[in-house]
Amino acid sequence: MTLVWKLLRKHVSVPQLAGFFLANLAGMLIVLLSLQFYLDVRPIFTGQDGVIGDDYLIVSKRLGALSSSASSVFSEQEVSDLRSQPFAKSVGAFTASQYKVACSIGMEGMKSFGTEMYFEAVPDQFVDADLRQWTFDPADGCVPIILPRSYLAIYNFGFAQSRSLPKLTEGVVSMAELLVVLRGDGQEGHIRGKIVGFSSRLNTILVPQSFMEWSNSVFAPKSDTSPTRLIMQVSNPTDDAIAKYMQRKGYNIDDDKLEAGKTMYFLKVLAALVMAVGLLISALSFYILTLSIYLLVQKNTSKLENLLLIGYSPARVCLPYQLLTVGVNLAVLLLAIVVLCLVRNYYLQLIWAMFPAIPSGLLWPSLALGALLFLLVSVLNVLAVRHRVLNIWKHKS
């Protein structure tokens, strides 16, 4: 092995190997960094503490200036089609009150006040509150109510502050006594209301589905209760298939989650494009090394022929070149991993400064991809050297 290497190394071009090394390093680094950056940034969009951690989407139809009320209603076929989509885990319909609702509230030490309002209901599985209190019995005469947390914030920091009224906590509001008046179909009913929770998921005044069905049948028996809004549970709200489906159907998603899905789709496309550029650079560097090996073998043709004639096997003659290429590829991989870790530590500090609770992505997929590229390029280099030496051996024999 030592003797063979001494005979063949004279024509090894250091500048050519350096060019291959730098080009392969650039390609490897671009591929690994693009994958790792995508893995590290993805939790910002999909994690529970990220920009859109909620996996419940509110779907409505896009309306124009002259749209009729009927055009905003979802048909049974449209609801079934949405349920059949691969990104939808479950779909529920909002049921709105078809009668007039008035509510007055009074607490000790405060003047009671009332307002016109409305009720909506969704299936119990979509309610983010304690369901043990989420029941209604007409004989009991008390309906549980869930308010949006945003309503309480509007009261505390807008209405109460401008009128010098005391600010309220969720616990205080839950102790309030509500008198609910229902009017419709020539009837009027009085019922007590009890605030049992506050929702961050649904920006509406919720009552149990059982109460909504009972009250609509009593105070609006002839009304159409077809849904105008749907609630959909998805495994990943940033799935770009959701944005494509909603765009095609002309649907809207509340809370800008559709825009977040488009952002995530753009991130995927950008990462794929950057990885493609890295792979192209790696392919070009492989081509450079192959040409360098072929030129090196061509310069050493006479020496290789002599070695083969005196009894050296083609595998033994190939070994120095193969070890050289594998060694260079291994050095590229190790250096790329070191640079990857340094760059990753830098941008993770910037990400954590803005999103302290966001977990970092896994590192092993990038390491596995680097190892795969190393094996692929090394195997191709080894086969190229072997093919060239075998051609010389066959030609000479």
N, C-alpha and C positions, 0 to 999 in steps of 0.2 A: 504493500500500500504506500509506504514512504517513498520507495523508488519510483513508483508510477507517478506519484504526485510531483516529485522533483522534475520529472521529465515533461510533465504537462503544464506546470504552473507558469512557465516562462511567458506564455502567450495570454495569460489571464489579464484582461484590461480592467484596471481599478476604476477608471472613470465610467466605464460602461456599467460595472457593478454598482457604483455609487448612484448613477442615474436610475437604475432599476430600484435600488433601495429607497431612494427619496420618492419616486413615483408610486411605488407600492405602499410606502408609509402614508403618503397623502391620501391615496384611495382607501386604504384600510381605516384611517382615522376619520375620514368623512363618513364612511358607512357606519362605524361604531358610534360616533358622536350623534349622528342624526337619529339612530334608533334609541340611544340612551336618553337624549333630550326629549324625544316623544314620550318615552316611558315615565320620565320624571315630571313632565308638564301635564300629562293626562289626568292625574288626580285633582288638579286645579279645577277641571271641568266636570269630572265624574264622581269625585269623592264626596262623602257626606259633609265635610267641612269646606268643600270647594265652592266654585261659583254657582254650580247648579247641582247640589247634592240630592235634591228631592227627585224621586222617581215616579211622581204623579203629575200628569199633564192635563190641563183643562182645554178642551177642544170646542171650538165654535165655528160657525160658518162666516166666511168673509162677505160683508154686506156692502152694497153700493148706496149711492145717495137716494135712489128711487126703489130700493128693495122693499118688498112687502114682508109682512110678518111671517107669512107662510114659507118664504124662501129661507128663513133662518132655522126651520124645523128639520131635525134629523128623522129620516124614515127608518123603519125597521131594517130594510135592506142595507142602508148606509151604515147602521150600527153593526149589523152582522158582518159587513165587509171589513169594518175597522177591527172587529174582534178576531177576524181570521188572519190579520197581518202578523208576521213572525215577531215583530218587535213589541206587540201588545200582549201583556200577561193577563190583563183583565180590563173590561170596559164597563162603566156604569153610567147611568143617565141622571141628570139633574131633573127633579120634579119640582115645578114652581107652584106657589099658591095662586089659585085662580079667583081669589076673593080679596076683599080689602082687609088690611090688618092695621090695627092701631094698638100701640103699647104705651103704657105709662109706668114710670118707675119712681119709687120713693124710698129714701133711706133716712134713718134717724139723724136729725140735725140738718137735713137738707130739704129744700122745697121740691116736691115732686114735679116732674115734667113728663110730657108725652110726645109722641111723634107717630106719623104714618110710617109703615115699614112693610116688609115682605118676608116671606119664608121660602126656603128651598130645602130639599131633602136629597140625599144620595144613599145608595145602599150602605149598610152598616160597615162593610169591610173597608170602605174608604174614609171612615171617620177616625181622626187622630185624637181620640179622647177615651176616657174610661167608659166602656160599653155597659158596665154594670148599672149605670144610671141612665142609660140610653134606651129607655122603654116608655111606652105610653099606654095608659088604660083610660078610656073615656069615662069610666065610673069614678076614677080618681080625680079628674078635673085639673091635672097639672101636667104641663108639657115641658120637657127638658129642652134647653136652648144652648147652642154653642155659638159664640161670637168670634169674629176674626180679631186677632191680636192687633191688627192695624187700626181697627175702630177705636180700641182703647187708647192707642198712641195718638190718634187724631184728637180724641177728647182731651187727653192730658196736656198735650203740647200745643193745641190750637184753641179749641172751644173753651176749656176751663181756664187756660192762662189769660185769654183775652177778656174774660168776664170775672176774674178773681175768684173762681170756684176752686174748691179743694180737688187735688189730684187723687185719682183712685188707683188702687192696686187690683190685681185679679182676685185676690182673696176678699177684698171689700165688696167688689161688684158681685161676686158669687153669693153674698149674703143679702142682696137687694131683693125686694118683693116686686114682682111684675104683674100687672094686670093687662091681659091681652084681650082685645075685643075683635071678634071676627064678624064680618058683614058680607052677605051675599045671598042671592036667590030669595030676597025678601025676608031673610032671617038675620038675627043677631045673636051671637053667643059670647059669653064671658068665660074666660078660663085663666087660671093662674099659670105664670111662667117661672121657671127656675133655671138660672144660668149654671150649667154644670161644667163648663170648660171653655177654653179659648183655642182657636185653631190657627196654626201658621200655614197650613196646607191650602185651605179653602177660604177665599175672600168673599164670604157670604154668610147670611144668618141661617144657621142650620137647625132643623127640627128632625125628629125621627121619621123614617119612611112610613111607619105605621100611622103616625099622626097626620102626615100629609095625605095619605090615602083616605083616612076617615074624614078629615076636614073638607077636602075637595068633594067628596061624595055627599056631604051635608050642605055645604054653602055654595058649591058650584058643580052640581051634578051633571050638567050638560056641556061643560067646558072641555076643550081639547087639551089634554095633558101631555101631548107629544113634546119630547125634550128639545131644547134649543142649545143646550150645552151638554157635553159629555166629559167624564173624568176617566182617564186611562192610566193604568199602572204599566210601566215599562221597566225592563231590566237595565236599560242604559238610555237616559234622556238625550244624550248627545249622538245617538246613532244617526248617521246621515240618511239612512233609509226613511226615518221619520220625516225629516225636512222635505225629502223628495216626494213622499206620499202626500203630505199636507199641501205642498205647492201644486201637485197635480189635481187634487180634489178641491182646491180653493178653500181650505180650512185654515183657521188661525189657532195658535197656541198661546195661552196667556203667559205672562211673566217672562216674555222674551226668551223662552227656552228654545223656540225654533231658531232664533238667531244664534244661540249658543251651539245648537246642533250644526248650523252652517259653519261656525267658527271651528268646531272640532273636525268637520269634514275638510276644511281648508288646511288644518294642521296635519291631517293624515296625508293629503295630497302633497303638501310641502315636504313632509318627511320622506315620502316615497320618491319625489323628484331629487332631493338631495342624495338619498341612498343610490338612486340610479346614476347620478353623476359620479359618486364614489366608486361604484362598481365598474363604470366605464373607465375611470382612471386606473383601477386595478387591472382590468383587462388589457389596457394599453401597456401597463408596466410588465405584465406577463409576456406580452408580445415582444417587448424590448429585450427581456431576459432570454426568450427563446431565440431571437436573432443573435444575441450575444453568444449564447451557447453554440449555435450553429457555426458562427464565425470562428469561435475558439476551436471547435472540433475540426473545421476546415483547415485552420492553420496547423493543427497537429495531426493531419491525416496520415502523413508518412510515419510519424512516431506511433500512432495508434495501429497502423498496419503491421509495423515491426513487432509491437507488443503482442498482437494477435497471432502473428506467425510463430513466435517463440513459445507460445503455449498459454498466454494469458487468456482467460475467458472474457467474453464481452461484458459479463456482469462485473468482473473485477476492474476492467478498464473504465466502465461507466461510473463506478463508485465515487471517485474523487469529485467529478462534476456534480453528481447527485447530492453528495454531502455538502458541497459548496452552496448549491441552490437552496437546499432545505435549511442550512444554517442561516443564510441571508433572510429567508422567509420567517424563520423563528425569531431572529433579531427584530424584524419589522413588527411582528405580533407583540413581542414584549414591550418594545418602545411605544407602540400605539396604545397599549393598555395603560402604561404609565402616564402618557399625555392625556388619555381619556379621563383617568382618575383626577388629575390635577385640574383640568378644565371643568369637570363635573363638580368638584368641590367648590370652585369659584362661583358657578352660576346657581348652585343650590343655596349658597348664602344669600344671593339676591332674591331667590324665590321665597325662602323662609322669612326674609325681612318683610315681605308683603303678605305671606300666608303662613303664619307660624305653625299652624296645626296640620299642614299638608304633609303627608308622608312622602318620602322619596321613592322613586320607582326601583324595581329590582335591577341589580347589576348583572346577574348571571345570564340573561338573554343576550346582552352585548358580548359577554365573554364567550358564550357558546357560538355566536355568529362569527366572532373573530377566529375561534378555533376551527370552525367549518371552512372559512375562507383560507386559512393557513393550510389545512389538509387538502383542499381542492387545488390550490395553486401549486403546492408541493408535489402532489400526485401527477399533475399535468407536466410539471418540469421534469420529474423523474422519467415519465414515459417519453417525453420529447428527446431527452438525452439517450435513453435506451434505443429508441427508434433510429436515431442518427448513427449510433455506433454499430447497430446490427446491420444497417445498410452498407457500411464500410466493410464489415466482416463478410457479408454475403458476396459483395462485389469482389473481394480479394480471394475468397475461396472458390 
